[in-house]
Amino acid sequence: MRRAPGRTPIAVLAVPLGLLAARRLQLRWGATAAEAADPLPGDDLLPGTDLVATRAIGIPAPPEAVWPWLAQLGQGRGGFYSYDRLENLAGCEVHSADRIVEAWQSIAVGDDVHLHPAVALRVVHVEAPRALVLAGGAPAGQPDGAPYDFIWAFVVAPAAQGRSRLVVRERYAYRAPWTALVVEPLALVSFVMTQRMLRGIRDRVTAASTGR
């Protein structure tokens, strides 16, 4: 049987185009076009980037009800409200809280937020109840540091009818030619964990506001 002309090139192109579309979707999971494009706190701290992910979710409560869950983020604190079992397979020792703990509410610029007992990001911007920005990576020129600089921003914006939008943005600036080989798979893992974290925060805020 003679193959129809042009079908093979189209099929070959469909795979990479599908992968590109999937990549774009995961880098903008839940975010509107405006949320993905708008500047956020922390953007100015790393203006030159090679990869940016902006993900978001709606929460049926005002920013003041969302903020306490962000303030207590971190290993050894409130956790990350994501897949604890997966994080703990990597030795993170994370236990996500289901309540607001007053002892974990204090957070300030210069504090460490641990991802793992041996790995921490530092707080570079706090604007309660609107924004929490963390930074990681290594100083330029430090040979044994991370191959990228990193900004992780959590921004809560008021929405209609007393609701909120929680937007999380990751910014990566590569420091080596091969860094993309590390960051691209990392961004995919981050998508899996971040979408669960966003839903975890939403569900906790909702349960707390309804008394369930």
PyMOL commands that set and color helices and strands:
alter all, ss='L'
color gray80, all
select helices_A, chain A and resi 7-27+33-37+43-45+63-71+84-89+102-104+160-162+180-210
alter helices_A, ss='H'
color red, helices_A
select strands_A, chain A and resi 51-59+112-116+119-127+131-136+148-158+164-174
alter strands_A, ss='S'
color yellow, strands_A
deselect
rebuild
show_as cartoon
